[in-house]
Amino acid sequence: MSAPENPFGQVLTALVTPMTADGEVDWPGVEKHIDDVVSNGVDGIVVSGTTGETSTLTDAEKLRLVEVAKSVANGRAKVIQGGGSNETAHAIQLYTASEKAGADAVMIVTPYYNKPTQSGVLAHFRLIADATDLPVILYDIPGRTGIPIAYETILRAAKHPNIRAIKDAKGDFAQVSRVLNNTDLLYFSGDDANVLPHLAIGAVGLIGVTNNVAPRPYRAIVDAVNRGDLATATAQHQKLEPLVRALMTHVPGTVAVKYVLHGLGRIGSPRVRLPLVGPEDFEAALIEEELDLVKDVDGVDFSNFRPDRNAAAGGALPKVAGATR
């Protein structure tokens, strides 16, 4: 297939949403964190996605995240609305409003909980893509949604002119190659442990969680792959392995990333919204043991890591409930 134009960037961060100790969005903290990741090599930001706690953000918060990200990025990075819905009508409302708010693209997650047939999944994608002029990334994460996007559904969705890419978080490398052979879709790795393998078989980039903490090594990996320097990319991949394990294996990535960012002094609170809660002592200990193994990761100095298990404990109930129309 021909090499398609990429309107999204290559190194994308699935942004955490910094919050205050009482669970309200910390807007100055959001601005600072966005500037941190963009200044360190990220060229795309996914706001209010899974890592951004989309399930407990209100639509008003999701739209303001787009506006704040656009202002802070100031042309340095694309801004992608990752907040979706398992109700097609609600998703259309959110994405069209996000386009008006300045989003550069949208990412549509497979409808979750409803468990529609593949025909329903395709209708959901097509109707949302019809409602906006923005380029669309499909998000395939069956571990969270309960259903995959079948290969045949991907082929049919790829015929829509606005559907330009897919974020893969199911680890089916054979399907990645098959889709790349038979469509013009851009592939993004959605599994931090598999970024380099995905890039090696033709993915254009990543939408990562770990790069909230360490953006520079992912920029280095992508740039190295672009110039055919597998040795450099592999060396960066190996250095990142214990950090990826620390952030992605013991508690949800959102929880671990906020715990680590707070311990590094880069966000003001590690608070998450219920039903997410901060790590229990044994989970925090596991994270910290993994971090002891992290060496020579560009842009991260764990000699200054000061975790606060008390600050992270429990979760918050915000003043206004999220996920409502």
PASEBA-1860 file (N, C-alpha, C; in nm, 3 decimals):
! residues 325
1> MSAPENPF> 0.084/-0.119/0.000/0.000/0.000/0.000/0.088/0.125/0.000 ~ 0.033/0.237/-0.044/0.108/0.362/-0.044/0.129/0.413/0.098 ~ 0.233/0.494/0.117/0.260/0.551/0.248/0.164/0.667/0.273 ~ 0.073/0.654/0.370/-0.027/0.760/0.391/0.031/0.877/0.468 ~ -0.028/0.996/0.446/0.007/1.114/0.524/-0.032/1.090/0.670 ~ 0.050/1.140/0.762/0.024/1.122/0.904/-0.017/1.255/0.968 ~ -0.146/1.271/1.002/-0.191/1.397/1.063/-0.185/1.399/1.215 ~ -0.125/1.296/1.276/-0.133/1.280/1.421/0.000/1.302/1.494
9> GQVLTALV> 0.112/1.284/1.426/0.242/1.276/1.492/0.280/1.132/1.513 ~ 0.396/1.109/1.574/0.445/0.973/1.596/0.458/0.937/1.743 ~ 0.507/1.030/1.823/0.523/1.005/1.967/0.407/1.075/2.039 ~ 0.304/0.998/2.072/0.185/1.052/2.134/0.177/1.006/2.279 ~ 0.137/1.096/2.368/0.120/1.063/2.509/-0.027/1.052/2.542 ~ -0.065/0.940/2.604/-0.198/0.925/2.664/-0.192/0.996/2.799 ~ -0.230/1.121/2.800/-0.202/1.211/2.910/-0.281/1.176/3.036 ~ -0.211/1.172/3.152/-0.283/1.169/3.279/-0.345/1.306/3.302
17> TPMTADGE> -0.450/1.310/3.381/-0.515/1.436/3.416/-0.480/1.470/3.560 ~ -0.384/1.559/3.584/-0.349/1.595/3.722/-0.470/1.650/3.797 ~ -0.482/1.608/3.924/-0.594/1.649/4.007/-0.545/1.698/4.142 ~ -0.630/1.776/4.207/-0.600/1.822/4.342/-0.629/1.708/4.440 ~ -0.594/1.729/4.566/-0.614/1.625/4.667/-0.761/1.590/4.687 ~ -0.852/1.683/4.652/-0.995/1.653/4.665/-1.058/1.605/4.535 ~ -0.976/1.577/4.434/-1.024/1.513/4.314/-1.074/1.606/4.205 ~ -1.053/1.737/4.221/-1.088/1.829/4.113/-0.969/1.842/4.018
25> VDWPGVEK> -0.997/1.871/3.892/-0.888/1.884/3.795/-0.798/2.001/3.835 ~ -0.669/1.974/3.839/-0.568/2.076/3.873/-0.525/2.142/3.742 ~ -0.596/2.249/3.705/-0.573/2.308/3.573/-0.433/2.364/3.556 ~ -0.377/2.434/3.654/-0.236/2.474/3.639/-0.143/2.352/3.626 ~ -0.176/2.245/3.700/-0.097/2.123/3.689/-0.109/2.059/3.552 ~ -0.228/2.065/3.493/-0.248/2.014/3.357/-0.159/2.092/3.259 ~ -0.160/2.225/3.270/-0.079/2.306/3.181/0.069/2.273/3.194 ~ 0.115/2.259/3.316/0.257/2.229/3.339/0.293/2.093/3.281
33> HIDDVVSN> 0.207/1.993/3.305/0.239/1.858/3.258/0.240/1.852/3.105 ~ 0.144/1.918/3.042/0.143/1.920/2.896/0.272/1.985/2.843 ~ 0.310/2.097/2.901/0.432/2.164/2.856/0.555/2.075/2.878 ~ 0.556/2.001/2.990/0.669/1.911/3.017/0.685/1.806/2.908 ~ 0.575/1.738/2.872/0.588/1.628/2.775/0.615/1.682/2.635 ~ 0.551/1.793/2.599/0.573/1.848/2.466/0.716/1.900/2.452 ~ 0.766/1.963/2.557/0.902/2.016/2.553/1.008/1.907/2.548 ~ 0.967/1.784/2.579/1.062/1.674/2.582/1.040/1.571/2.471
41> GVDGIVVS> 0.976/1.616/2.361/0.977/1.535/2.240/0.847/1.475/2.195 ~ 0.739/1.497/2.269/0.609/1.444/2.227/0.551/1.533/2.118 ~ 0.495/1.471/2.013/0.435/1.553/1.908/0.285/1.531/1.893 ~ 0.226/1.462/1.991/0.082/1.445/1.995/0.038/1.417/2.138 ~ -0.079/1.470/2.176/-0.132/1.452/2.310/-0.274/1.399/2.300 ~ -0.299/1.286/2.363/-0.436/1.234/2.374/-0.489/1.272/2.510 ~ -0.589/1.361/2.513/-0.647/1.403/2.640/-0.773/1.323/2.669 ~ -0.801/1.307/2.798/-0.919/1.236/2.850/-0.940/1.099/2.786
49> GTTGETST> -0.828/1.029/2.763/-0.838/0.889/2.723/-0.846/0.800/2.846 ~ -0.820/0.672/2.829/-0.822/0.579/2.941/-0.730/0.628/3.053 ~ -0.607/0.664/3.018/-0.509/0.708/3.117/-0.549/0.841/3.180 ~ -0.625/0.921/3.107/-0.671/1.049/3.157/-0.796/1.040/3.243 ~ -0.842/0.919/3.272/-0.959/0.893/3.357/-1.089/0.941/3.291 ~ -1.102/0.907/3.163/-1.219/0.950/3.087/-1.350/0.908/3.152 ~ -1.352/0.791/3.217/-1.477/0.739/3.272/-1.534/0.827/3.382 ~ -1.448/0.909/3.447/-1.494/0.990/3.558/-1.477/1.140/3.533
57> LTDAEKLR> -1.447/1.177/3.408/-1.445/1.318/3.369/-1.580/1.357/3.312 ~ -1.624/1.479/3.336/-1.744/1.530/3.271/-1.711/1.574/3.129 ~ -1.813/1.587/3.047/-1.790/1.637/2.911/-1.730/1.777/2.914 ~ -1.775/1.859/3.008/-1.720/1.995/3.018/-1.570/1.990/3.045 ~ -1.527/1.898/3.132/-1.384/1.883/3.160/-1.309/1.833/3.037 ~ -1.369/1.741/2.965/-1.304/1.687/2.846/-1.283/1.795/2.740 ~ -1.381/1.881/2.725/-1.369/1.989/2.627/-1.268/2.094/2.672 ~ -1.267/2.123/2.802/-1.169/2.219/2.850/-1.028/2.164/2.837
65> LVEVAKSV> -1.011/2.033/2.853/-0.879/1.973/2.833/-0.830/1.996/2.691 ~ -0.919/1.986/2.594/-0.881/2.016/2.455/-0.834/2.161/2.443 ~ -0.912/2.252/2.499/-0.880/2.394/2.489/-0.747/2.427/2.556 ~ -0.725/2.370/2.676/-0.601/2.396/2.748/-0.482/2.336/2.673 ~ -0.499/2.214/2.623/-0.390/2.149/2.550/-0.354/2.227/2.424 ~ -0.455/2.275/2.352/-0.428/2.354/2.232/-0.350/2.480/2.266 ~ -0.389/2.545/2.376/-0.322/2.669/2.416/-0.178/2.644/2.456 ~ -0.156/2.541/2.536/-0.021/2.513/2.585/0.068/2.459/2.472
73> ANGRAKVI> 0.016/2.368/2.393/0.095/2.310/2.284/0.132/2.418/2.182 ~ 0.038/2.507/2.154/0.065/2.623/2.068/0.132/2.582/1.936 ~ 0.076/2.478/1.875/0.128/2.434/1.746/0.244/2.336/1.753 ~ 0.294/2.309/1.874/0.408/2.217/1.887/0.367/2.071/1.883 ~ 0.240/2.042/1.911/0.192/1.904/1.915/0.045/1.900/1.877 ~ 0.002/1.791/1.817/-0.139/1.770/1.785/-0.215/1.737/1.914 ~ -0.342/1.776/1.918/-0.427/1.748/2.033/-0.542/1.658/1.988 ~ -0.552/1.543/2.052/-0.649/1.440/2.013/-0.744/1.415/2.128
81> QGGGSNET> -0.875/1.422/2.101/-0.974/1.392/2.203/-0.989/1.240/2.213 ~ -0.953/1.187/2.329/-0.962/1.043/2.350/-1.086/0.999/2.426 ~ -1.160/1.093/2.482/-1.279/1.057/2.557/-1.389/1.010/2.464 ~ -1.442/0.894/2.489/-1.547/0.841/2.403/-1.671/0.807/2.483 ~ -1.754/0.722/2.427/-1.875/0.677/2.495/-1.918/0.547/2.433 ~ -1.987/0.465/2.512/-2.046/0.345/2.455/-2.188/0.372/2.405 ~ -2.229/0.498/2.406/-2.354/0.543/2.344/-2.316/0.624/2.222 ~ -2.356/0.581/2.106/-2.314/0.645/1.982/-2.356/0.792/1.978
89> AHAIQLYT> -2.479/0.821/2.019/-2.527/0.960/2.015/-2.444/1.050/2.105 ~ -2.411/1.001/2.223/-2.328/1.078/2.317/-2.188/1.100/2.259 ~ -2.131/0.995/2.202/-1.998/1.007/2.142/-1.997/1.111/2.030 ~ -2.101/1.112/1.947/-2.110/1.211/1.839/-2.112/1.352/1.897 ~ -2.191/1.373/2.003/-2.197/1.504/2.067/-2.059/1.547/2.116 ~ -1.990/1.456/2.184/-1.861/1.491/2.243/-1.757/1.522/2.135 ~ -1.753/1.440/2.031/-1.650/1.459/1.930/-1.676/1.582/1.843 ~ -1.802/1.610/1.813/-1.830/1.731/1.735/-1.801/1.856/1.818
97> ASEKAGAD> -1.832/1.851/1.948/-1.798/1.963/2.036/-1.647/1.978/2.049 ~ -1.575/1.865/2.050/-1.428/1.870/2.058/-1.368/1.933/1.934 ~ -1.428/1.905/1.819/-1.380/1.969/1.696/-1.395/2.122/1.706 ~ -1.509/2.167/1.757/-1.530/2.311/1.775/-1.433/2.370/1.877 ~ -1.395/2.288/1.977/-1.302/2.335/2.081/-1.158/2.341/2.033 ~ -1.132/2.284/1.915/-0.998/2.296/1.857/-0.920/2.167/1.844 ~ -0.983/2.052/1.872/-0.911/1.925/1.858/-0.862/1.906/1.716 ~ -0.744/1.845/1.704/-0.687/1.814/1.573/-0.731/1.678/1.521
105> AVMIVTPY> -0.778/1.592/1.612/-0.818/1.457/1.575/-0.900/1.398/1.689 ~ -0.963/1.284/1.663/-1.037/1.213/1.768/-0.997/1.066/1.766 ~ -1.005/1.005/1.883/-0.979/0.862/1.896/-1.106/0.794/1.948 ~ -1.157/0.698/1.872/-1.284/0.634/1.904/-1.258/0.495/1.960 ~ -1.294/0.474/2.086/-1.279/0.343/2.147/-1.395/0.254/2.108 ~ -1.367/0.125/2.094/-1.472/0.027/2.069/-1.580/0.039/2.177 ~ -1.709/0.038/2.142/-1.812/0.046/2.245/-1.795/-0.065/2.350 ~ -1.792/-0.024/2.475/-1.765/-0.114/2.587/-1.894/-0.147/2.660
113> YNKPTQSG> -1.894/-0.255/2.730/-2.005/-0.300/2.815/-2.126/-0.347/2.735 ~ -2.171/-0.272/2.633/-2.285/-0.314/2.552/-2.259/-0.446/2.479 ~ -2.132/-0.468/2.442/-2.091/-0.585/2.363/-2.173/-0.598/2.234 ~ -2.169/-0.496/2.147/-2.241/-0.505/2.020/-2.177/-0.606/1.927 ~ -2.252/-0.646/1.825/-2.194/-0.727/1.718/-2.095/-0.641/1.640 ~ -2.020/-0.705/1.552/-1.926/-0.630/1.469/-1.999/-0.532/1.377 ~ -2.122/-0.565/1.339/-2.202/-0.471/1.261/-2.231/-0.345/1.341 ~ -2.259/-0.361/1.470/-2.283/-0.246/1.557/-2.158/-0.165/1.580
121> VLAHFRLI> -2.045/-0.233/1.596/-1.917/-0.165/1.611/-1.888/-0.079/1.489 ~ -1.908/-0.136/1.371/-1.882/-0.063/1.247/-1.975/0.057/1.233 ~ -2.104/0.038/1.267/-2.198/0.149/1.259/-2.158/0.262/1.353 ~ -2.113/0.228/1.475/-2.066/0.326/1.572/-1.951/0.408/1.513 ~ -1.852/0.339/1.458/-1.736/0.409/1.401/-1.776/0.499/1.283 ~ -1.858/0.444/1.194/-1.893/0.519/1.072/-1.976/0.644/1.104 ~ -2.071/0.630/1.195/-2.157/0.743/1.226/-2.078/0.856/1.292 ~ -1.985/0.821/1.381/-1.901/0.924/1.443/-1.810/0.988/1.338
129> ADATDLPV> -1.750/0.906/1.254/-1.661/0.959/1.150/-1.738/1.047/1.051 ~ -1.865/1.015/1.027/-1.949/1.098/0.941/-1.975/1.236/1.002 ~ -1.977/1.242/1.136/-2.020/1.362/1.207/-1.909/1.466/1.223 ~ -1.786/1.431/1.189/-1.674/1.523/1.207/-1.585/1.521/1.084 ~ -1.519/1.632/1.060/-1.420/1.638/0.951/-1.280/1.603/0.999 ~ -1.267/1.573/1.129/-1.135/1.543/1.184/-1.089/1.403/1.149 ~ -0.957/1.382/1.139/-0.906/1.246/1.121/-0.932/1.163/1.246 ~ -0.959/1.036/1.225/-1.003/0.945/1.332/-0.901/0.834/1.352
137> ILYDIPGR> -0.873/0.805/1.480/-0.798/0.686/1.521/-0.897/0.591/1.587 ~ -0.903/0.468/1.543/-0.982/0.365/1.612/-0.897/0.308/1.725 ~ -0.962/0.273/1.835/-0.889/0.225/1.953/-0.937/0.084/1.985 ~ -0.847/-0.014/1.962/-0.879/-0.156/1.977/-0.817/-0.208/2.106 ~ -0.898/-0.220/2.212/-0.847/-0.262/2.343/-0.947/-0.358/2.407 ~ -0.954/-0.482/2.358/-1.056/-0.574/2.406/-1.047/-0.607/2.554 ~ -0.928/-0.592/2.614/-0.916/-0.619/2.757/-1.001/-0.525/2.841 ~ -1.032/-0.407/2.789/-1.117/-0.312/2.860/-1.259/-0.308/2.805
145> TGIPIAYE> -1.275/-0.327/2.675/-1.408/-0.311/2.615/-1.488/-0.440/2.611 ~ -1.421/-0.554/2.621/-1.491/-0.682/2.617/-1.496/-0.745/2.480 ~ -1.470/-0.666/2.374/-1.473/-0.719/2.238/-1.359/-0.658/2.157 ~ -1.304/-0.736/2.063/-1.203/-0.680/1.972/-1.270/-0.616/1.852 ~ -1.192/-0.542/1.776/-1.235/-0.503/1.641/-1.185/-0.612/1.547 ~ -1.275/-0.685/1.488/-1.236/-0.796/1.401/-1.163/-0.745/1.277 ~ -1.079/-0.829/1.221/-1.002/-0.791/1.103/-1.093/-0.742/0.991 ~ -1.201/-0.813/0.967/-1.292/-0.776/0.860/-1.357/-0.640/0.887
153> TILRAAKH> -1.383/-0.611/1.015/-1.441/-0.481/1.052/-1.340/-0.369/1.028 ~ -1.213/-0.396/1.059/-1.109/-0.297/1.033/-1.100/-0.267/0.884 ~ -1.105/-0.370/0.800/-1.099/-0.349/0.656/-1.215/-0.261/0.608 ~ -1.334/-0.288/0.660/-1.451/-0.211/0.617/-1.445/-0.068/0.670 ~ -1.401/-0.051/0.794/-1.391/0.083/0.852/-1.286/0.166/0.777 ~ -1.181/0.100/0.732/-1.071/0.171/0.666/-1.114/0.238/0.536 ~ -1.227/0.198/0.482/-1.276/0.260/0.358/-1.335/0.398/0.383 ~ -1.363/0.431/0.510/-1.418/0.564/0.540/-1.305/0.666/0.528
161> PNIRAIKD> -1.326/0.776/0.457/-1.215/0.869/0.433/-1.161/0.936/0.559 ~ -1.240/0.946/0.664/-1.192/1.011/0.787/-1.121/0.914/0.881 ~ -1.142/0.785/0.864/-1.079/0.686/0.953/-0.939/0.658/0.899 ~ -0.839/0.708/0.973/-0.704/0.711/0.919/-0.605/0.622/0.994 ~ -0.642/0.576/1.113/-0.542/0.506/1.195/-0.610/0.415/1.295 ~ -0.530/0.331/1.357/-0.578/0.243/1.463/-0.472/0.235/1.573 ~ -0.518/0.240/1.697/-0.431/0.216/1.812/-0.453/0.072/1.856 ~ -0.346/-0.005/1.856/-0.354/-0.148/1.883/-0.310/-0.178/2.025
169> AKGDFAQV> -0.401/-0.233/2.105/-0.366/-0.273/2.242/-0.412/-0.414/2.268 ~ -0.406/-0.499/2.164/-0.443/-0.638/2.186/-0.330/-0.736/2.153 ~ -0.221/-0.685/2.098/-0.101/-0.768/2.086/-0.106/-0.874/1.978 ~ -0.193/-0.858/1.878/-0.199/-0.955/1.768/-0.111/-0.904/1.654 ~ 0.017/-0.942/1.660/0.113/-0.888/1.563/0.085/-0.937/1.421 ~ 0.033/-1.058/1.407/0.000/-1.108/1.274/-0.108/-1.022/1.211 ~ -0.207/-0.981/1.293/-0.313/-0.896/1.238/-0.261/-0.759/1.201 ~ -0.167/-0.705/1.281/-0.107/-0.576/1.247/-0.049/-0.582/1.106
177> SRVLNNTD> 0.032/-0.683/1.079/0.094/-0.696/0.947/-0.010/-0.713/0.838 ~ -0.113/-0.790/0.868/-0.218/-0.816/0.769/-0.292/-0.687/0.735 ~ -0.324/-0.607/0.835/-0.394/-0.481/0.811/-0.304/-0.384/0.735 ~ -0.177/-0.376/0.773/-0.084/-0.287/0.704/-0.067/-0.328/0.558 ~ -0.076/-0.457/0.530/-0.064/-0.506/0.393/-0.186/-0.472/0.308 ~ -0.301/-0.455/0.373/-0.426/-0.449/0.298/-0.507/-0.320/0.316 ~ -0.452/-0.224/0.389/-0.518/-0.094/0.404/-0.411/0.015/0.405 ~ -0.457/0.139/0.403/-0.367/0.253/0.420/-0.371/0.307/0.562
185> LLYFSGDD> -0.425/0.231/0.657/-0.433/0.278/0.795/-0.294/0.294/0.856 ~ -0.278/0.396/0.937/-0.159/0.412/1.019/-0.178/0.333/1.148 ~ -0.074/0.262/1.190/-0.083/0.184/1.313/-0.005/0.252/1.425 ~ -0.068/0.259/1.542/-0.003/0.311/1.662/0.001/0.201/1.768 ~ 0.118/0.183/1.827/0.130/0.087/1.936/0.057/0.141/2.058 ~ -0.029/0.058/2.116/-0.101/0.096/2.237/-0.060/0.013/2.356 ~ 0.056/-0.049/2.348/0.108/-0.135/2.455/0.253/-0.097/2.477 ~ 0.281/-0.033/2.591/0.415/0.023/2.613/0.526/-0.080/2.602
193> ANVLPHLA> 0.500/-0.203/2.643/0.602/-0.307/2.638/0.634/-0.349/2.495 ~ 0.544/-0.319/2.402/0.559/-0.367/2.264/0.581/-0.255/2.164 ~ 0.621/-0.137/2.210/0.640/-0.026/2.118/0.742/-0.060/2.009 ~ 0.859/-0.105/2.048/0.961/-0.134/1.948/0.921/-0.249/1.854 ~ 0.867/-0.361/1.905/0.820/-0.463/1.812/0.714/-0.413/1.715 ~ 0.622/-0.330/1.761/0.522/-0.275/1.670/0.588/-0.188/1.563 ~ 0.680/-0.101/1.605/0.749/-0.016/1.507/0.827/-0.099/1.407 ~ 0.885/-0.208/1.454/0.969/-0.293/1.368/0.889/-0.358/1.256
201> IGAVGLIG> 0.759/-0.376/1.277/0.680/-0.440/1.170/0.592/-0.340/1.096 ~ 0.615/-0.209/1.120/0.549/-0.110/1.036/0.460/-0.009/1.104 ~ 0.444/-0.017/1.238/0.366/0.087/1.306/0.434/0.222/1.287 ~ 0.354/0.327/1.282/0.408/0.461/1.258/0.451/0.530/1.386 ~ 0.397/0.483/1.501/0.428/0.548/1.626/0.360/0.480/1.743 ~ 0.347/0.554/1.852/0.292/0.499/1.976/0.200/0.600/2.041 ~ 0.105/0.547/2.117/0.023/0.627/2.207/0.047/0.567/2.344 ~ 0.138/0.630/2.421/0.195/0.565/2.537/0.155/0.625/2.670
209> VTNNVAPR> 0.171/0.544/2.774/0.147/0.582/2.913/0.279/0.619/2.980 ~ 0.380/0.535/2.960/0.510/0.555/3.023/0.573/0.688/2.983 ~ 0.540/0.737/2.864/0.602/0.863/2.822/0.541/0.986/2.890 ~ 0.443/0.967/2.980/0.409/1.073/3.075/0.529/1.101/3.167 ~ 0.603/0.996/3.199/0.719/1.006/3.289/0.847/1.027/3.211 ~ 0.862/0.956/3.099/0.988/0.957/3.024/0.961/0.973/2.874 ~ 0.933/1.096/2.828/0.908/1.115/2.685/1.031/1.100/2.596 ~ 1.146/1.145/2.645/1.264/1.152/2.557/1.306/1.018/2.498
217> PYRAIVDA> 1.309/0.909/2.576/1.352/0.782/2.517/1.259/0.734/2.405 ~ 1.131/0.766/2.414/1.039/0.725/2.307/1.063/0.807/2.180 ~ 1.095/0.934/2.198/1.135/1.015/2.083/1.260/0.954/2.019 ~ 1.354/0.911/2.104/1.478/0.852/2.053/1.452/0.721/1.980 ~ 1.361/0.639/2.032/1.329/0.512/1.967/1.269/0.537/1.830 ~ 1.169/0.624/1.824/1.102/0.650/1.696/1.199/0.711/1.595 ~ 1.279/0.807/1.639/1.375/0.869/1.547/1.477/0.766/1.497 ~ 1.519/0.676/1.587/1.616/0.573/1.547/1.555/0.477/1.445
225> VNRGDLAT> 1.431/0.436/1.469/1.364/0.347/1.373/1.347/0.418/1.238 ~ 1.313/0.546/1.242/1.295/0.621/1.117/1.422/0.622/1.032 ~ 1.538/0.623/1.098/1.663/0.626/1.020/1.726/0.487/1.005 ~ 1.653/0.383/1.048/1.700/0.247/1.031/1.806/0.203/1.129 ~ 1.813/0.268/1.245/1.915/0.239/1.346/1.854/0.151/1.456 ~ 1.845/0.024/1.429/1.780/-0.068/1.523/1.860/-0.081/1.652 ~ 1.991/-0.073/1.646/2.074/-0.089/1.766/2.041/0.019/1.869 ~ 2.031/0.144/1.824/1.999/0.253/1.916/1.858/0.237/1.973
233> ATAQHQKL> 1.763/0.201/1.886/1.625/0.181/1.931/1.618/0.068/2.034 ~ 1.691/-0.039/2.011/1.690/-0.153/2.103/1.751/-0.116/2.237 ~ 1.857/-0.039/2.237/1.922/0.003/2.362/1.825/0.086/2.446 ~ 1.753/0.178/2.382/1.655/0.259/2.454/1.541/0.172/2.507 ~ 1.496/0.080/2.426/1.389/-0.014/2.467/1.430/-0.092/2.592 ~ 1.553/-0.139/2.594/1.600/-0.218/2.709/1.611/-0.133/2.835 ~ 1.656/-0.009/2.821/1.663/0.079/2.939/1.525/0.108/2.996 ~ 1.425/0.115/2.910/1.290/0.147/2.954/1.218/0.030/3.019
241> EPLVRALM> 1.266/-0.092/2.995/1.191/-0.211/3.038/1.151/-0.209/3.185 ~ 1.241/-0.181/3.282/1.197/-0.181/3.422/1.100/-0.068/3.455 ~ 1.111/0.045/3.386/1.018/0.155/3.409/0.879/0.118/3.357 ~ 0.874/0.057/3.240/0.745/0.011/3.186/0.683/-0.091/3.282 ~ 0.764/-0.181/3.333/0.713/-0.283/3.426/0.660/-0.217/3.554 ~ 0.731/-0.116/3.603/0.688/-0.047/3.725/0.554/0.020/3.706 ~ 0.534/0.079/3.588/0.415/0.159/3.566/0.295/0.081/3.515 ~ 0.319/-0.036/3.455/0.211/-0.101/3.381/0.170/-0.239/3.433
249> THVPGTVA> 0.228/-0.287/3.542/0.198/-0.426/3.581/0.135/-0.443/3.718 ~ 0.149/-0.350/3.808/0.106/-0.374/3.947/-0.028/-0.309/3.982 ~ -0.053/-0.194/3.926/-0.179/-0.122/3.943/-0.212/-0.060/3.807 ~ -0.334/-0.008/3.789/-0.362/0.059/3.661/-0.259/0.167/3.630 ~ -0.227/0.181/3.500/-0.122/0.273/3.460/-0.144/0.415/3.510 ~ -0.269/0.460/3.509/-0.300/0.594/3.559/-0.252/0.612/3.702 ~ -0.281/0.512/3.785/-0.248/0.518/3.928/-0.096/0.522/3.946 ~ -0.027/0.433/3.878/0.118/0.426/3.893/0.187/0.551/3.841
257> VKYVLHGL> 0.142/0.601/3.726/0.205/0.720/3.668/0.188/0.840/3.761 ~ 0.068/0.858/3.815/0.048/0.972/3.907/0.132/0.955/4.034 ~ 0.142/0.833/4.083/0.224/0.808/4.202/0.369/0.845/4.175 ~ 0.420/0.807/4.058/0.559/0.834/4.025/0.581/0.982/3.993 ~ 0.492/1.041/3.915/0.508/1.184/3.884/0.505/1.269/4.010 ~ 0.418/1.233/4.104/0.413/1.308/4.230/0.541/1.288/4.309 ~ 0.591/1.165/4.312/0.716/1.138/4.383/0.835/1.210/4.324 ~ 0.827/1.242/4.196/0.933/1.318/4.128/0.912/1.469/4.139
265> GRIGSPRV> 0.801/1.510/4.201/0.772/1.652/4.216/0.719/1.719/4.091 ~ 0.666/1.638/3.998/0.622/1.694/3.869/0.472/1.720/3.863 ~ 0.393/1.666/3.955/0.253/1.704/3.971/0.228/1.726/4.120 ~ 0.124/1.802/4.153/0.102/1.843/4.291/0.038/1.739/4.379 ~ -0.030/1.640/4.320/-0.098/1.537/4.398/-0.106/1.409/4.315 ~ -0.100/1.293/4.379/-0.117/1.167/4.306/-0.263/1.121/4.299 ~ -0.357/1.208/4.335/-0.498/1.170/4.349/-0.559/1.119/4.220 ~ -0.638/1.012/4.232/-0.722/0.960/4.124/-0.866/0.961/4.173
273> RLPLVGPE> -0.960/0.952/4.080/-1.102/0.949/4.114/-1.151/0.806/4.128 ~ -1.235/0.785/4.227/-1.297/0.655/4.248/-1.380/0.615/4.125 ~ -1.380/0.484/4.092/-1.335/0.372/4.175/-1.186/0.342/4.171 ~ -1.105/0.419/4.095/-0.961/0.404/4.107/-0.917/0.452/4.245 ~ -0.817/0.386/4.299/-0.757/0.427/4.426/-0.606/0.419/4.411 ~ -0.537/0.492/4.497/-0.391/0.487/4.497/-0.341/0.350/4.537 ~ -0.213/0.323/4.513/-0.158/0.191/4.545/-0.160/0.163/4.695 ~ -0.194/0.039/4.730/-0.177/-0.006/4.867/-0.027/-0.019/4.896
281> DFEAALIE> 0.006/-0.034/5.023/0.148/-0.037/5.060/0.226/-0.143/4.984 ~ 0.168/-0.263/4.971/0.243/-0.370/4.904/0.259/-0.340/4.756 ~ 0.159/-0.274/4.695/0.169/-0.237/4.554/0.271/-0.126/4.535 ~ 0.269/-0.028/4.625/0.368/0.080/4.618/0.508/0.024/4.632 ~ 0.525/-0.073/4.722/0.657/-0.134/4.741/0.704/-0.203/4.614 ~ 0.613/-0.269/4.544/0.650/-0.335/4.419/0.692/-0.233/4.313 ~ 0.617/-0.125/4.303/0.652/-0.018/4.208/0.791/0.036/4.239 ~ 0.814/0.063/4.367/0.943/0.122/4.407/1.059/0.026/4.385
289> EELDLVKD> 1.036/-0.105/4.404/1.141/-0.203/4.376/1.177/-0.205/4.228 ~ 1.077/-0.194/4.142/1.104/-0.189/3.997/1.182/-0.062/3.962 ~ 1.144/0.050/4.024/1.211/0.177/3.994/1.358/0.174/4.034 ~ 1.392/0.094/4.136/1.532/0.081/4.176/1.619/0.023/4.064 ~ 1.555/-0.044/3.968/1.628/-0.107/3.858/1.642/-0.016/3.737 ~ 1.577/0.100/3.741/1.582/0.192/3.627/1.715/0.267/3.628 ~ 1.788/0.256/3.518/1.919/0.321/3.506/1.929/0.395/3.372 ~ 1.984/0.514/3.376/2.021/0.587/3.254/1.904/0.611/3.159
297> VDGVDFSN> 1.786/0.638/3.214/1.671/0.675/3.130/1.673/0.827/3.114 ~ 1.686/0.872/2.992/1.703/1.014/2.964/1.585/1.095/3.017 ~ 1.615/1.199/3.095/1.513/1.290/3.143/1.448/1.252/3.274 ~ 1.490/1.142/3.336/1.431/1.097/3.463/1.541/1.067/3.562 ~ 1.535/1.131/3.678/1.636/1.111/3.783/1.567/1.059/3.909 ~ 1.575/0.929/3.931/1.506/0.870/4.045/1.584/0.885/4.176 ~ 1.702/0.946/4.170/1.770/0.977/4.295/1.692/1.083/4.373 ~ 1.606/1.156/4.305/1.523/1.258/4.369/1.380/1.211/4.393
305> FRPDRNAA> 1.356/1.081/4.380/1.221/1.026/4.395/1.182/1.020/4.541 ~ 1.072/1.087/4.576/1.022/1.091/4.713/0.875/1.052/4.714 ~ 0.845/0.923/4.712/0.705/0.880/4.706/0.631/0.912/4.835 ~ 0.501/0.936/4.823/0.417/0.967/4.938/0.296/0.875/4.935 ~ 0.308/0.761/5.004/0.200/0.663/5.003/0.074/0.717/5.069 ~ 0.088/0.800/5.169/-0.029/0.856/5.237/-0.108/0.948/5.144 ~ -0.036/1.031/5.070/-0.104/1.123/4.978/-0.177/1.047/4.868 ~ -0.122/0.931/4.830/-0.181/0.854/4.721/-0.296/0.764/4.766
313> AGGALPKV> -0.308/0.740/4.896/-0.405/0.642/4.946/-0.548/0.683/4.912 ~ -0.630/0.582/4.882/-0.772/0.607/4.856/-0.796/0.673/4.723 ~ -0.920/0.718/4.704/-0.960/0.788/4.582/-1.056/0.898/4.616 ~ -1.086/0.981/4.518/-1.167/1.100/4.543/-1.303/1.090/4.476 ~ -1.402/1.154/4.540/-1.534/1.174/4.480/-1.544/1.320/4.439 ~ -1.544/1.348/4.308/-1.550/1.489/4.265/-1.687/1.550/4.294 ~ -1.694/1.682/4.285/-1.819/1.753/4.314/-1.926/1.725/4.209 ~ -1.884/1.707/4.082/-1.978/1.681/3.974/-1.946/1.546/3.913
321> AGATR> -2.046/1.461/3.901/-2.024/1.327/3.847/-1.989/1.334/3.700 ~ -1.903/1.244/3.655/-1.862/1.241/3.517/-1.950/1.151/3.432 ~ -1.908/1.136/3.305/-1.973/1.046/3.210/-2.122/1.073/3.197 ~ -2.160/1.200/3.199/-2.301/1.237/3.186/-2.319/1.332/3.070 ~ -2.439/1.331/3.011/-2.470/1.424/2.902/-2.528/1.552/2.959
END
